[in-house]
């Protein structure tokens, strides 16, 4: 309580000096993770769009960390600053969340722990899109509880930017980004290095990211190529079992995609080709590598095609995908499988302020055959800036190779696992204008054959199995107020208030769940942007997390920056009040971590 009172006093004193605003316009943000780009206001489901402006001002050291400031999203970390994290939405686990990079699905067939091995940096990100709730009816496999799409920059102007920082625990980090253009040809290149000696024993890390993108644009076509590489080596203290604190892991991820788009606003065709390779080396005891060692190499090859048509019956999208993946593993063996799907989505013309969309994805996995996953969305424009919506959908997820075949003294896979299924219902409302935005939704999802690692007795290993049923109900609220726009002043420029409540229940109770029953029951997030004297920009982030059957935490993060002509200096602190907390039992997360540095940018 004393810390909270001190914090409020600090904020009050700072606000006395607040000046110009940091403006966020949400009503014209475009969503690209759907088959056809759409305005956020027109999408009849819960979504959050995180623009570049917010990402740049946040006290984060890697892209994924910003998701800890999104409600209904749980970023569960084993290591700090992008080492390893599991991403869940609305109580779903990390395997049930689809990760996308520029619209390409990242589904690591070995384990979802590697889905966030992304070759992107703080300087080449443009936008993050969070879809809350199942979207398998639109996006196919594994969009079970939601999806996150990371959209990289495609600058069509010449620019160069860089940043460097240093901080506690031997932290140093640097990043470069450049874009240069030759007529219709645009090039974007990025490099980043991130290192720390670790905040406790065996938590040191080295992370390298590189990416290059080139686009050729004409009046009726866009050709795009993107390649990227991510390299992470880190001490994995108690990551997978607390019995071995000297674990070590090294992953190397390569990614490449090529796409072509033809047409106009009324008729458009897009095709994509992509490849992803992930190499994973794991040591149970790095001081004795021969004691227990695993090596896994996965490759994914995919092709997608999408045709969009606008006509008298509305907007129609249809297409399909084919994906082949394989693994070579010292533990899981050498295996492969394929999947394919055909989708259709129809948005009917608006009638008396109502708009209706229906969709479906027919999907085939080489192990289960064809299944169909439908969805329907309904919207009603109740007023100029007020939209009411409701949606229904069914979705699915396929088990990973680890869930099927892994064997160790503490974890056992299950080759008889079936696919997961979910049925989702949601109703909500959203209001947008230049001064404030408000959105809320009620949702319910019923899951069957849910996969989790369970333990009947503490003397037995964790074993993968299908839980009979898991149901989750919840409510979420999002409120953004642009005070500087509303009052043309200065006390607080911008404030975000977010809250989510979840309640899950399951049909079996004779086991201990490893992942599914560790969701955030209450989650509250408040962020405040204001200026100090001399136009020093300040951003506060307050997070309250109350986990089911665990202790609650209140975490405060802060960033302070001063901008000059072409550069800025900054200082940031995460876990400002040094709270002792964890996302996984036995893996204490960092206490107060302070860092500072400089940013530089030129463009024309």
VOKEPA-665882 format. One record per residue (C-alpha): x, z, y. Coordinates in steps of 0.1 Angstrom, whole numbers, plus 5000, padded with zeros to 4 digits. Example, Ala and Ser with C-alpha at 12.3 -4.5 7.8 and 13.67 -1.06 7.14 Angstrom:
BEGIN
{{5123; 5078; 4955}}
{{5137; 5071; 4989}}
END
This chain:
BEGIN
{{5000; 5000; 5000}}
{{5028; 5008; 5024}}
{{5044; 4974; 5018}}
{{5010; 4957; 5024}}
{{5006; 4976; 5057}}
{{5041; 4967; 5068}}
{{5034; 4931; 5059}}
{{5002; 4930; 5080}}
{{5021; 4945; 5109}}
{{5048; 4918; 5106}}
{{5022; 4890; 5106}}
{{5004; 4905; 5136}}
{{5035; 4907; 5157}}
{{5045; 4871; 5147}}
{{5011; 4857; 5156}}
{{5015; 4869; 5191}}
{{5041; 4842; 5196}}
{{5023; 4814; 5177}}
{{5023; 4780; 5194}}
{{5017; 4744; 5182}}
{{4999; 4737; 5150}}
{{5007; 4721; 5117}}
{{4976; 4699; 5112}}
{{4962; 4690; 5078}}
{{4936; 4662; 5076}}
{{4920; 4663; 5041}}
{{4890; 4641; 5047}}
{{4909; 4608; 5045}}
{{4933; 4616; 5016}}
{{4934; 4590; 4989}}
{{4933; 4599; 4952}}
{{4954; 4576; 4929}}
{{4952; 4594; 4895}}
{{4919; 4577; 4888}}
{{4915; 4540; 4876}}
{{4907; 4530; 4912}}
{{4920; 4548; 4944}}
{{4892; 4567; 4961}}
{{4888; 4591; 4990}}
{{4889; 4627; 4980}}
{{4855; 4634; 4996}}
{{4839; 4607; 4974}}
{{4851; 4621; 4941}}
{{4824; 4639; 4922}}
{{4846; 4666; 4906}}
{{4870; 4694; 4916}}
{{4903; 4681; 4928}}
{{4931; 4693; 4950}}
{{4955; 4670; 4969}}
{{4988; 4685; 4980}}
{{5002; 4663; 5008}}
{{5039; 4658; 5017}}
{{5035; 4679; 5048}}
{{5026; 4710; 5029}}
{{5053; 4705; 5002}}
{{5081; 4701; 5028}}
{{5072; 4734; 5046}}
{{5068; 4756; 5014}}
{{5094; 4781; 5002}}
{{5101; 4762; 4969}}
{{5132; 4749; 4951}}
{{5115; 4723; 4929}}
{{5084; 4703; 4930}}
{{5065; 4721; 4902}}
{{5068; 4754; 4920}}
{{5042; 4744; 4946}}
{{5016; 4745; 4919}}
{{5018; 4783; 4919}}
{{4999; 4780; 4952}}
{{4970; 4761; 4937}}
{{4940; 4781; 4924}}
{{4927; 4775; 4889}}
{{4963; 4764; 4881}}
{{4987; 4787; 4862}}
{{5024; 4780; 4864}}
{{5039; 4802; 4837}}
{{5076; 4803; 4840}}
{{5104; 4813; 4816}}
{{5131; 4803; 4840}}
{{5132; 4799; 4878}}
{{5135; 4768; 4900}}
{{5124; 4742; 4875}}
{{5143; 4754; 4844}}
{{5112; 4756; 4822}}
{{5075; 4762; 4830}}
{{5042; 4758; 4813}}
{{5013; 4744; 4833}}
{{4977; 4754; 4826}}
{{4944; 4746; 4844}}
{{4912; 4767; 4842}}
{{4924; 4789; 4814}}
{{4938; 4760; 4793}}
{{4973; 4762; 4779}}
{{5002; 4739; 4787}}
{{4994; 4715; 4759}}
{{4959; 4710; 4773}}
{{4971; 4698; 4807}}
{{4980; 4661; 4812}}
{{5011; 4655; 4833}}
{{5014; 4621; 4851}}
{{5042; 4605; 4870}}
{{5029; 4577; 4893}}
{{4999; 4574; 4871}}
{{5019; 4572; 4838}}
{{5010; 4598; 4812}}
{{5038; 4622; 4802}}
{{5028; 4635; 4768}}
{{5060; 4648; 4750}}
{{5053; 4645; 4713}}
{{5077; 4673; 4704}}
{{5063; 4700; 4727}}
{{5045; 4704; 4760}}
{{5073; 4726; 4771}}
{{5091; 4694; 4781}}
{{5063; 4677; 4800}}
{{5077; 4689; 4833}}
{{5111; 4674; 4826}}
{{5105; 4650; 4855}}
{{5131; 4629; 4874}}
{{5118; 4637; 4908}}
{{5133; 4656; 4938}}
{{5120; 4675; 4968}}
{{5128; 4645; 4989}}
{{5112; 4617; 4970}}
{{5078; 4632; 4964}}
{{5048; 4619; 4984}}
{{5018; 4637; 4970}}
{{5006; 4659; 4941}}
{{4971; 4654; 4928}}
{{4954; 4681; 4907}}
{{4923; 4673; 4887}}
{{4905; 4705; 4876}}
{{4886; 4701; 4844}}
{{4886; 4677; 4815}}
{{4891; 4640; 4823}}
{{4896; 4625; 4788}}
{{4866; 4603; 4794}}
{{4887; 4586; 4821}}
{{4924; 4593; 4813}}
{{4923; 4596; 4775}}
{{4943; 4620; 4753}}
{{4953; 4655; 4764}}
{{4935; 4656; 4798}}
{{4917; 4685; 4781}}
{{4916; 4711; 4809}}
{{4928; 4689; 4837}}
{{4957; 4668; 4849}}
{{4985; 4668; 4875}}
{{4998; 4635; 4889}}
{{5031; 4635; 4908}}
{{5033; 4605; 4932}}
{{5067; 4595; 4944}}
{{5075; 4578; 4977}}
{{5074; 4541; 4982}}
{{5087; 4539; 5018}}
{{5084; 4505; 5034}}
{{5108; 4513; 5062}}
{{5145; 4522; 5063}}
{{5153; 4559; 5061}}
{{5178; 4584; 5050}}
{{5173; 4621; 5044}}
{{5192; 4650; 5029}}
{{5192; 4687; 5025}}
{{5216; 4714; 5013}}
{{5210; 4751; 5007}}
{{5227; 4782; 4993}}
{{5214; 4816; 4984}}
{{5213; 4846; 4962}}
{{5224; 4845; 4925}}
{{5250; 4818; 4932}}
{{5224; 4793; 4942}}
{{5234; 4760; 4956}}
{{5213; 4729; 4958}}
{{5215; 4695; 4975}}
{{5195; 4663; 4976}}
{{5197; 4628; 4990}}
{{5170; 4602; 4995}}
{{5173; 4568; 5010}}
{{5149; 4538; 5015}}
{{5160; 4504; 5026}}
{{5140; 4471; 5029}}
{{5147; 4435; 5027}}
{{5117; 4415; 5036}}
{{5090; 4421; 5010}}
{{5115; 4441; 4989}}
{{5116; 4479; 4993}}
{{5141; 4502; 4976}}
{{5140; 4540; 4972}}
{{5168; 4560; 4957}}
{{5171; 4598; 4952}}
{{5196; 4623; 4938}}
{{5195; 4660; 4935}}
{{5217; 4688; 4921}}
{{5205; 4724; 4916}}
{{5227; 4753; 4903}}
{{5225; 4790; 4899}}
{{5246; 4817; 4882}}
{{5213; 4834; 4871}}
{{5194; 4864; 4883}}
{{5200; 4883; 4851}}
{{5221; 4879; 4819}}
{{5220; 4844; 4804}}
{{5197; 4828; 4831}}
{{5222; 4804; 4847}}
{{5213; 4768; 4850}}
{{5224; 4733; 4861}}
{{5198; 4707; 4869}}
{{5204; 4670; 4879}}
{{5178; 4645; 4890}}
{{5182; 4608; 4898}}
{{5156; 4581; 4904}}
{{5155; 4546; 4918}}
{{5124; 4526; 4926}}
{{5120; 4490; 4938}}
{{5089; 4472; 4949}}
{{5081; 4436; 4958}}
{{5049; 4432; 4978}}
{{5029; 4401; 4987}}
{{4995; 4397; 5002}}
{{4979; 4396; 4968}}
{{5003; 4413; 4944}}
{{5027; 4443; 4940}}
{{5055; 4444; 4915}}
{{5071; 4478; 4909}}
{{5100; 4492; 4888}}
{{5110; 4528; 4886}}
{{5138; 4545; 4866}}
{{5147; 4581; 4865}}
{{5169; 4607; 4847}}
{{5166; 4645; 4844}}
{{5194; 4667; 4830}}
{{5189; 4704; 4825}}
{{5212; 4730; 4808}}
{{5204; 4766; 4810}}
{{5206; 4801; 4795}}
{{5173; 4807; 4778}}
{{5172; 4845; 4777}}
{{5144; 4855; 4753}}
{{5126; 4822; 4759}}
{{5111; 4818; 4724}}
{{5118; 4853; 4709}}
{{5130; 4885; 4725}}
{{5151; 4892; 4694}}
{{5178; 4868; 4706}}
{{5186; 4871; 4743}}
{{5215; 4846; 4742}}
{{5195; 4815; 4735}}
{{5206; 4782; 4752}}
{{5189; 4749; 4757}}
{{5200; 4715; 4770}}
{{5175; 4687; 4777}}
{{5181; 4651; 4789}}
{{5152; 4630; 4799}}
{{5152; 4593; 4808}}
{{5121; 4575; 4821}}
{{5114; 4539; 4831}}
{{5083; 4520; 4840}}
{{5074; 4485; 4853}}
{{5040; 4476; 4867}}
{{5023; 4446; 4883}}
{{4991; 4445; 4903}}
{{4972; 4414; 4914}}
{{4940; 4409; 4934}}
{{4922; 4424; 4963}}
{{4896; 4451; 4971}}
{{4869; 4433; 4951}}
{{4889; 4421; 4920}}
{{4920; 4437; 4909}}
{{4942; 4437; 4877}}
{{4970; 4461; 4869}}
{{4993; 4463; 4839}}
{{5020; 4489; 4832}}
{{5049; 4492; 4807}}
{{5068; 4524; 4802}}
{{5094; 4542; 4781}}
{{5104; 4579; 4779}}
{{5133; 4594; 4760}}
{{5139; 4631; 4757}}
{{5168; 4648; 4739}}
{{5166; 4685; 4733}}
{{5195; 4707; 4720}}
{{5186; 4744; 4712}}
{{5209; 4772; 4702}}
{{5195; 4806; 4691}}
{{5228; 4822; 4699}}
{{5251; 4803; 4722}}
{{5281; 4825; 4712}}
{{5276; 4814; 4676}}
{{5263; 4778; 4677}}
{{5263; 4773; 4639}}
{{5240; 4803; 4634}}
{{5209; 4784; 4642}}
{{5208; 4750; 4660}}
{{5180; 4724; 4665}}
{{5184; 4689; 4678}}
{{5154; 4667; 4687}}
{{5152; 4632; 4701}}
{{5118; 4616; 4710}}
{{5110; 4582; 4723}}
{{5076; 4570; 4737}}
{{5067; 4534; 4744}}
{{5035; 4525; 4761}}
{{5015; 4497; 4777}}
{{4983; 4500; 4799}}
{{4960; 4474; 4814}}
{{4932; 4479; 4839}}
{{4907; 4455; 4854}}
{{4886; 4465; 4884}}
{{4856; 4445; 4896}}
{{4832; 4451; 4926}}
{{4798; 4434; 4922}}
{{4761; 4439; 4929}}
{{4759; 4464; 4900}}
{{4786; 4486; 4917}}
{{4823; 4492; 4908}}
{{4834; 4485; 4872}}
{{4868; 4495; 4856}}
{{4877; 4487; 4821}}
{{4909; 4483; 4801}}
{{4930; 4500; 4775}}
{{4963; 4514; 4764}}
{{4986; 4514; 4733}}
{{5013; 4541; 4728}}
{{5039; 4545; 4700}}
{{5060; 4577; 4697}}
{{5086; 4588; 4673}}
{{5109; 4618; 4667}}
{{5142; 4624; 4650}}
{{5147; 4661; 4645}}
{{5169; 4684; 4625}}
{{5139; 4707; 4621}}
{{5108; 4686; 4623}}
{{5121; 4655; 4604}}
{{5118; 4619; 4613}}
{{5083; 4609; 4621}}
{{5062; 4585; 4641}}
{{5026; 4578; 4651}}
{{5006; 4555; 4674}}
{{4975; 4558; 4695}}
{{4953; 4533; 4713}}
{{4922; 4534; 4735}}
{{4897; 4514; 4753}}
{{4879; 4527; 4784}}
{{4851; 4517; 4807}}
{{4839; 4533; 4839}}
{{4809; 4522; 4860}}
{{4800; 4535; 4894}}
{{4765; 4524; 4904}}
{{4756; 4515; 4940}}
{{4745; 4544; 4962}}
{{4707; 4549; 4963}}
{{4689; 4573; 4987}}
{{4723; 4591; 4992}}
{{4727; 4595; 4954}}
{{4757; 4580; 4935}}
{{4761; 4579; 4898}}
{{4791; 4572; 4876}}
{{4793; 4569; 4838}}
{{4825; 4565; 4818}}
{{4838; 4566; 4783}}
{{4871; 4564; 4764}}
{{4871; 4552; 4728}}
{{4904; 4565; 4713}}
{{4922; 4560; 4680}}
{{4951; 4581; 4667}}
{{4969; 4569; 4636}}
{{4961; 4603; 4620}}
{{4924; 4607; 4628}}
{{4907; 4573; 4634}}
{{4884; 4563; 4663}}
{{4865; 4588; 4684}}
{{4845; 4583; 4716}}
{{4847; 4606; 4746}}
{{4819; 4601; 4772}}
{{4814; 4614; 4808}}
{{4789; 4612; 4836}}
{{4792; 4622; 4873}}
{{4765; 4626; 4899}}
{{4769; 4630; 4937}}
{{4745; 4636; 4965}}
{{4754; 4631; 5002}}
{{4733; 4660; 5016}}
{{4747; 4655; 5052}}
{{4774; 4636; 5070}}
{{4802; 4658; 5057}}
{{4785; 4676; 5029}}
{{4786; 4664; 4993}}
{{4770; 4680; 4962}}
{{4782; 4670; 4928}}
{{4777; 4676; 4891}}
{{4796; 4663; 4861}}
{{4796; 4664; 4823}}
{{4824; 4652; 4799}}
{{4839; 4656; 4765}}
{{4876; 4656; 4758}}
{{4903; 4661; 4731}}
{{4939; 4669; 4724}}
{{4962; 4659; 4695}}
{{4987; 4685; 4681}}
{{5024; 4680; 4688}}
{{5051; 4676; 4662}}
{{5061; 4712; 4668}}
{{5026; 4725; 4661}}
{{5025; 4705; 4629}}
{{5059; 4708; 4613}}
{{5081; 4735; 4630}}
{{5098; 4761; 4608}}
{{5118; 4791; 4620}}
{{5119; 4829; 4612}}
{{5094; 4836; 4640}}
{{5072; 4804; 4642}}
{{5056; 4783; 4616}}
{{5038; 4750; 4621}}
{{5007; 4738; 4602}}
{{5005; 4702; 4590}}
{{4967; 4706; 4584}}
{{4959; 4711; 4621}}
{{4929; 4691; 4634}}
{{4925; 4678; 4669}}
{{4910; 4700; 4697}}
{{4876; 4692; 4713}}
{{4860; 4703; 4745}}
{{4827; 4699; 4763}}
{{4828; 4705; 4801}}
{{4800; 4711; 4826}}
{{4805; 4715; 4864}}
{{4784; 4717; 4895}}
{{4798; 4721; 4930}}
{{4798; 4713; 4967}}
{{4823; 4703; 4993}}
{{4823; 4701; 5031}}
{{4849; 4684; 5052}}
{{4855; 4680; 5089}}
{{4885; 4680; 5112}}
{{4883; 4718; 5118}}
{{4878; 4732; 5083}}
{{4870; 4723; 5047}}
{{4851; 4743; 5021}}
{{4846; 4736; 4985}}
{{4832; 4756; 4956}}
{{4823; 4749; 4920}}
{{4809; 4766; 4889}}
{{4821; 4754; 4855}}
{{4818; 4760; 4818}}
{{4838; 4746; 4790}}
{{4832; 4750; 4753}}
{{4862; 4743; 4731}}
{{4863; 4739; 4693}}
{{4892; 4737; 4669}}
{{4914; 4751; 4697}}
{{4951; 4752; 4686}}
{{4972; 4783; 4692}}
{{4999; 4803; 4675}}
{{4984; 4834; 4660}}
{{4997; 4865; 4643}}
{{4976; 4884; 4618}}
{{5003; 4911; 4615}}
{{5034; 4919; 4636}}
{{5054; 4916; 4604}}
{{5044; 4880; 4600}}
{{5056; 4849; 4620}}
{{5034; 4832; 4646}}
{{5015; 4804; 4628}}
{{4998; 4774; 4643}}
{{4961; 4772; 4635}}
{{4927; 4760; 4648}}
{{4907; 4788; 4663}}
{{4870; 4783; 4656}}
{{4858; 4783; 4692}}
{{4869; 4793; 4727}}
{{4845; 4792; 4757}}
{{4854; 4797; 4793}}
{{4832; 4801; 4824}}
{{4844; 4803; 4859}}
{{4840; 4799; 4896}}
{{4864; 4786; 4922}}
{{4864; 4787; 4960}}
{{4886; 4768; 4985}}
{{4886; 4773; 5022}}
{{4909; 4757; 5048}}
{{4906; 4765; 5085}}
{{4925; 4746; 5112}}
{{4924; 4771; 5140}}
{{4946; 4752; 5164}}
{{4922; 4722; 5161}}
{{4891; 4743; 5164}}
{{4901; 4765; 5194}}
{{4930; 4744; 5208}}
{{4953; 4774; 5205}}
{{4979; 4793; 5189}}
{{4973; 4826; 5171}}
{{4972; 4810; 5136}}
{{4976; 4773; 5132}}
{{4962; 4769; 5097}}
{{4950; 4792; 5070}}
{{4941; 4785; 5033}}
{{4921; 4809; 5012}}
{{4916; 4801; 4975}}
{{4901; 4821; 4947}}
{{4893; 4816; 4910}}
{{4875; 4838; 4885}}
{{4877; 4830; 4847}}
{{4860; 4846; 4817}}
{{4869; 4835; 4782}}
{{4855; 4846; 4748}}
{{4863; 4835; 4713}}
{{4846; 4838; 4679}}
{{4875; 4853; 4659}}
{{4892; 4886; 4666}}
{{4914; 4894; 4636}}
{{4946; 4880; 4651}}
{{4968; 4882; 4682}}
{{4969; 4850; 4703}}
{{5001; 4838; 4718}}
{{4989; 4816; 4746}}
{{4951; 4812; 4749}}
{{4941; 4848; 4757}}
{{4967; 4853; 4784}}
{{4949; 4835; 4812}}
{{4945; 4846; 4848}}
{{4911; 4864; 4851}}
{{4913; 4867; 4889}}
{{4936; 4845; 4910}}
{{4937; 4847; 4948}}
{{4960; 4827; 4971}}
{{4963; 4829; 5009}}
{{4987; 4807; 5029}}
{{4992; 4810; 5067}}
{{5011; 4786; 5090}}
{{5020; 4797; 5125}}
{{5049; 4794; 5150}}
{{5072; 4820; 5164}}
{{5090; 4817; 5197}}
{{5110; 4786; 5204}}
{{5088; 4766; 5180}}
{{5101; 4783; 5149}}
{{5077; 4774; 5121}}
{{5066; 4801; 5097}}
{{5047; 4798; 5064}}
{{5035; 4827; 5044}}
{{5021; 4825; 5008}}
{{5004; 4855; 4993}}
{{4995; 4854; 4956}}
{{4973; 4878; 4937}}
{{4973; 4874; 4899}}
{{4953; 4896; 4875}}
{{4960; 4885; 4840}}
{{4936; 4892; 4811}}
{{4948; 4924; 4792}}
{{4978; 4927; 4815}}
{{4989; 4942; 4848}}
{{4981; 4925; 4881}}
{{5007; 4913; 4906}}
{{5008; 4906; 4943}}
{{5037; 4882; 4953}}
{{5047; 4872; 4988}}
{{5068; 4841; 4996}}
{{5080; 4831; 5031}}
{{5097; 4802; 5048}}
{{5110; 4800; 5084}}
{{5123; 4767; 5099}}
{{5135; 4754; 5133}}
{{5134; 4717; 5139}}
{{5157; 4698; 5163}}
{{5158; 4660; 5168}}
{{5169; 4647; 5134}}
{{5176; 4679; 5115}}
{{5162; 4714; 5109}}
{{5176; 4747; 5097}}
{{5156; 4770; 5074}}
{{5155; 4802; 5055}}
{{5131; 4811; 5027}}
{{5124; 4841; 5005}}
{{5105; 4842; 4972}}
{{5091; 4875; 4959}}
{{5098; 4890; 4993}}
{{5090; 4925; 4983}}
{{5109; 4924; 4951}}
{{5080; 4929; 4927}}
{{5088; 4934; 4890}}
{{5066; 4909; 4871}}
{{5066; 4885; 4842}}
{{5045; 4856; 4829}}
{{5057; 4861; 4793}}
{{5064; 4895; 4778}}
{{5101; 4902; 4777}}
{{5110; 4876; 4803}}
{{5113; 4893; 4837}}
{{5111; 4868; 4866}}
{{5134; 4869; 4896}}
{{5130; 4896; 4922}}
{{5136; 4889; 4959}}
{{5155; 4856; 4962}}
{{5167; 4845; 4996}}
{{5182; 4811; 5004}}
{{5189; 4791; 5035}}
{{5201; 4756; 5045}}
{{5197; 4725; 5066}}
{{5177; 4693; 5064}}
{{5185; 4659; 5080}}
{{5165; 4628; 5084}}
{{5166; 4594; 5101}}
{{5142; 4565; 5099}}
{{5133; 4533; 5117}}
END
